[in-house]
Amino acid sequence: MSYVALYRKWRPLVFSDMVEQEHVVKTLRNSVKSGRIGHAYLFSGTRGTGKTTMAKIFARAINCLQPVDGNPCNQCEICREILNETLLDVIEIDAASNNRVENVREIRDEVAYLPSKARYKVYIVDEVHMLSTGAFNALLKTLEEPPPHVVFILATTDPQKLPATVLSRCQKFEFKRISAEGIGKRLKKIVMDSGVTLDDEAAKLIASLSDGALRDAISILDQCLSTGENPITCESVYKMVGMVSGDYMAELIESVIQGDIRRVLEHVEKIVMSGKDMAQFVSDLVYCYRNLLICKTVNNPEDLIQAPAADIERMKALALQLDEDDVIFSIKELSSMESALKWATHPRVLLEVSLIKLCSRRYGSGTDDILERLSALEKRLEAMGDPPPENRNFKEPQRQNAEVKGDSGDGQRDTESPPAETKDISREMGMERLECWNEVLEELKKKRKMTLYSNLYGTTAVMVNPRTVGIIFPPGGNGIKKQIVLERQNRETLASLVSQKLGTSVVIKPLDEGKPAQDNGTGDDPLIERVRELGKEFNIPVDILEE
């Protein structure tokens, strides 16, 4: 007899053999026991979760001559013929290859005939979402009013592609992914019959690679058993599926953290020479960084990471050497590179450039990268111990003025001027200093408005008049900063924060240090006031960018 694949040999024969689909099993078994058999069922879920297997068990159960507690006996003539696929009353159709209108018309013509032996004629339509629009339309009437002896079981991995008219005519059952624990137990049961030992860590690794699909896990186990190795270890699994080991990934990431470009390129050379698929390797690397992020942010990462215990411990050690922002940046960089690999002529070069970029921490010019860079600079300033907020605005200009005044005629400059000689710029300009300005800057910082915060760093604010707040910029090269502050969104954000602090509505106006603000002492310029009055009169919003 020819060899039978493990996933076919160990396919469940009764409802109780199904793994972790209790919500579906309970409903179908009770419908068999009570005789409440529907005319159309829809089984949806990811691959390898038991949709087709459940459909075959249900087809035998409703036709079984001697059912046992809702399960098929698998011993009667009907059950044996269905198992041998010789009963003409149970028809399994692959919609991927039979998706035309003509195929559905054949079904529509056949359902009128009574079953030859069984109680029900059952049509199992796999991958039903592959049917064409015309085929769905041809099936609608039959699904709505089928003969009493016909049952349709539709299986699909993509229920969103089915028309609503079809969905509304079916009883829907969603098959969930199978947990790693459930897959591990099933694999242990299979290897016991084979006389081979499967390590617990290897079983956990196979479960993680299968991504909740039991059929995929059994296929990987079948492939490992073909090697003849006993026991089956993690190294055996890695070698069989063509993946690099967890230790190798950890060594590569450690080289990236240390900035050792030579070692990183040597790792890439080994990957290329071993014939690994570049796209799959990058995908695995992204997942490793995802695990590092979990180790960095979660107290018990073992609950969320499906990997051997030794790999998790090494990930925890690596996570201590990285900042959360570094890990997120690495995931973004590798993910964008992963999508670019599909069209790259030289994928190896693209991979090497991305890894070198991670080593050297070279940030791009996008908005997110600039914010990350500003955040990194901010952390460095905090670590260095920057001056207190009340002294940040004018400490440097005062010191420069003091140095100029302390210049004695012999070329010697006095660098320590007494505090009495320092001047308040707001008093020189004849305006009251805004005391809540530092609070406004801190609020910008909390709201992650780092672009606006960085351009306002080192400025002060004064009350030009009761309705205008002036921002004083130090002299020299501040034109770009003013333009950024005057941008509509930034100006509205800043005006809103200041207005909240003052309890009254104000507008923002940039000023140069040493230049008086144009103000008549009572409020806005008469022309500005007249424009605002006209705006109110005709209900037209008026926005003064800069007076």
Stockholm file with secondary structure:
# STOCKHOLM 1.0

chainA/1-547         MSYVALYRKWRPLVFSDMVEQEHVVKTLRNSVKSGRIGHAYLFSGTRGTGKTTMAKIFARAINCLQPVDGNPCNQCEICREILNETLLDVIEIDAASNNRVENVREIRDEVAYLPSKARYKVYIVDEVHMLSTGAFNALLKTLEEPPPHVVFILATTDPQKLPATVLSRCQKFEFKRISAEGIGKRLKKIVMDSGVTLDDEAAKLIASLSDGALRDAISILDQCLSTGENPITCESVYKMVGMVSGDYMAELIESVIQGDIRRVLEHVEKIVMSGKDMAQFVSDLVYCYRNLLICKTVNNPEDLIQAPAADIERMKALALQLDEDDVIFSIKELSSMESALKWATHPRVLLEVSLIKLCSRRYGSGTDDILERLSALEKRLEAMGDPPPENRNFKEPQRQNAEVKGDSGDGQRDTESPPAETKDISREMGMERLECWNEVLEELKKKRKMTLYSNLYGTTAVMVNPRTVGIIFPPGGNGIKKQIVLERQNRETLASLVSQKLGTSVVIKPLDEGKPAQDNGTGDDPLIERVRELGKEFNIPVDILEE
#=GR chainA/1-547 SS CCCCCHHHHTCCCSGGGSSSCHHHHHHHHHHHHHTCCCSEEEEEESTTSSHHHHHHHHHHHHHCSSCBTTBCCSCSHHHHHHHTTCCTTEEEEETTTSCSHHHHHHHHHHTTSCCSSSSSEEEEEETGGGSCHHHHHHHHHHHHSCCTTEEEEEEESCGGGSCHHHHTTSEEEEECCCCHHHHHHHHHHHHHHHTCCBCHHHHHHHHHHHTTCHHHHHHHHHHHHHTTCSSBCHHHHHHHHTCCCHHHHHHHHHHHHHTCHHHHHHHHHHHHHTTCCHHHHHHHHHHHHHHHHHHHHCSCGGGTCCSCHHHHHHHHHHHTTSCHHHHHHHHHHHHHHHHHGGGCSCHHHHHHHHHHHHHHTCCCSSHHHHHHHHHHHHHHHHHHTCCCHHHHTTHHHHHHHHHHHTBCTTSCBCCCCCGGGCCCHHHHTTCEECTTHHHHHHHHHHTTCHHHHHHHTTCEEEEEETTEEEEEECSSSCHHHHHHHHSHHHHHHHHHHHHHHHTSCCEEEEEETTSCCCCCSSSSCHHHHHHHHHHHHTTCCCCCSCC
#=GC SS_cons         CCCCCHHHHTCCCSGGGSSSCHHHHHHHHHHHHHTCCCSEEEEEESTTSSHHHHHHHHHHHHHCSSCBTTBCCSCSHHHHHHHTTCCTTEEEEETTTSCSHHHHHHHHHHTTSCCSSSSSEEEEEETGGGSCHHHHHHHHHHHHSCCTTEEEEEEESCGGGSCHHHHTTSEEEEECCCCHHHHHHHHHHHHHHHTCCBCHHHHHHHHHHHTTCHHHHHHHHHHHHHTTCSSBCHHHHHHHHTCCCHHHHHHHHHHHHHTCHHHHHHHHHHHHHTTCCHHHHHHHHHHHHHHHHHHHHCSCGGGTCCSCHHHHHHHHHHHTTSCHHHHHHHHHHHHHHHHHGGGCSCHHHHHHHHHHHHHHTCCCSSHHHHHHHHHHHHHHHHHHTCCCHHHHTTHHHHHHHHHHHTBCTTSCBCCCCCGGGCCCHHHHTTCEECTTHHHHHHHHHHTTCHHHHHHHTTCEEEEEETTEEEEEECSSSCHHHHHHHHSHHHHHHHHHHHHHHHTSCCEEEEEETTSCCCCCSSSSCHHHHHHHHHHHHTTCCCCCSCC
//
